[in-house]
Amino acid sequence: MEVTREIIKSIYPYKITGMKDSSVNELVDKFITPLNKNLGAHGISTPLRIAHFLAQMMHESGGFRFTKELASGAAYDTGRLASKLGNTTEADGDGQKYKGRGLVQITGRNNYKAFCLWLGGAPDVYRHPELVEQPNLAVLAAIWYWDSRKLNLLADKDDLNAITKIINGGYNGLAERRNILLNAKKVLL
């Protein structure tokens, strides 16, 4: 199943962002080719899986508007959370370096290292995490995360709550994710 600009625009409520239609087209077009090239190749191939994937990624990235976390990343630089993400616990800037990027906003040294290994080491997103902000790598990071957490199995069960908990660590934005998913199902199923 191919994802088109019209499908994306009918799933996500871009009207709430105040973006002009031409700006939305330009934004969405950056992600169409990487999505179509990679979704099916990585098992995100049924309408239900695609619907769940798009709902989560559109929420996480604000409709593909953000491929870099808006926060500074300082919260991941020291202490227990830093350690959990594989960052050092010293104030050395790795929280900022390894802050959330990609459509799914992968965060922390551990995730960047695992994603880099999944890519075969090239490009080296571990040493250059800012590369994950580019559309192709933003999509691939989301697919890697989805695949590494076996989220297709939960999508097949239509389990929005479980997918959200794994991606978000909680249920932040669950209502919006549900609305986007309902739109995606109307369009794709």
N, C-alpha and C positions, 0 to 999 in steps of 0.2 A: 504494500500500500504506500503510495506516494503522498507526502505532505506538501501542500501548496500554500501559497500566500493567503488565498481565500479561506482555507481551512483554519490556518493560524488566527487570522483576523476574526473569524466567526467564533472561535473558542475563547479568546481572551478579550475582556471588555476594555479595549484601548480608549474608549470614550472617557473613561474615568481618569485617564492620565492627561487629558487635554491635548494630546498630540494631534497634529494635522495628519490627514490621510496620507499625504506624500511622505511625511516623515515616518509613519508606521510602515509603509511599503518598503522604504529604504532600510529600515531597521530589520524587518522580518526577512527580507531578501538575503541578508548576510548569513542567515542561519539555515535557509532552505536546503542548499546543496549539502552542507555537512550533515544535516539531519537525514536527508534521503540517502546519502552515501553510507551512513553508518548504522542507522537504527536496525534495519533488517539483517545486516551483516553480524549484528551482535544479539540477535534473538528478540529484539523488540519489534515483533513482526505481525502480531495480531492486532485487530482494531482495539481490543480492550487494553492490551499492553501499551499501545501507542497513546491511548487516551489517558491512562494513568501517568505515563512518563511525561507527556506534555503538560498535564495539569500540575504536576509537582514542579517541573522545571520553569513553567511560566510563572508560578507563584514565587519560587525562589529567586528568579532573576527579574521580577517585576515586568513580565512580558518581554523578556530578552533585552531589556534596557540596561541591566546591570550585570556585568561579568566580573565585577570586583566588589567585595563587601564595602558598604558605605562606612562602617565603623573603622577605626584606626588599626585594630588588631592588638592594641595594648593589653586587652583583657586576656590574651593568650600568651603574654610575654613572661609572666612569672607565676609561681604558685602551682597549686594542684591542677588547675585546668591546663596550664602550659605542659605540665608533666604528662597528663592524660593524652594530649595531642602529639607527644613526642618532642615538644620544644624543650629547651633548657629552662631551668627555673630561675636563672639569673636575668636581670634586666639588660639583655644584650640585643634586643630588636628582632629576635626571630619570630615573635608573635606578630609583628607588623609585616615581616617578610613573608610568613606563611599564613597570612590571613585568607579569608574565604575568596575563592575565585572560581570561574566557570559557571555554567548554568545552575549547578547544584551547590556552588559555593564550598568546594572542598577546603578544609581548614587544617592546619597543623603540619609539621614536618613529616609525621608518619604517613599522612595521606598523600602528600606530594611525592615522597619517596616511592610509595607503592604505585602511584599513577605513573611515575617515570619508569619504573620497572615494567609495568604493563605495556608501555609504549616501546619497550626495548631500549630505553636509554636515550632515544633521540626523537624529538628535541629534548634537551636536558631541562625539564621543568622543575627538577629538584634544585638545581643551581640558579635557575632563572624562572621562578614561579610566576612572574608577570606575563610570561608567554601564554598562560592559561586564560588570560583575558581575551585572546583572539578567538573569533567565532569557531573555527574548526576545533581548536583545543578545548574551548569552553564546552562544546558538544561532546567531545571525546571524554573529557573529565566526568561529565554527567553520566555517560554510558558506562565508563569504568566503575563509578560509584554504584550505579544501579546494578550492574552485573556482579560486582564483588559482594554486594549485600543480598544477592539472589532475589531481587525485587520483582522479577517476572513471575515468580511463584505466587507472590502476594497479589500481584495484578490479576493473575488468572483467577484468584479467589475473590476479586473485586473488593479487596480489603484496604480501603483508603486510610483508615485509622492506623493500621500497622505500618503501612508505607510511610505515612507522615511521621510517625514516632521514630522510625529508623533514620529518615532524612533530617528531621528537625531536632530530634532528641526530646521532643515533647509534642504538643499539639498546637503550636503557634500558627495562626493563619488557617486553621482547619476549615472554617466556614468558607473562606475564599477558595481554598483548594477544592472543596466539595462543589462549589458553584462552577469553577472552571472544569472540573471533571464531568459534571452534568452537561455542560455545553459541549465538551469533547465527545461524550457518548452520543448526544443528539446528532452531531456531525459525522462521526466515524462508524457508529454501529447501525 
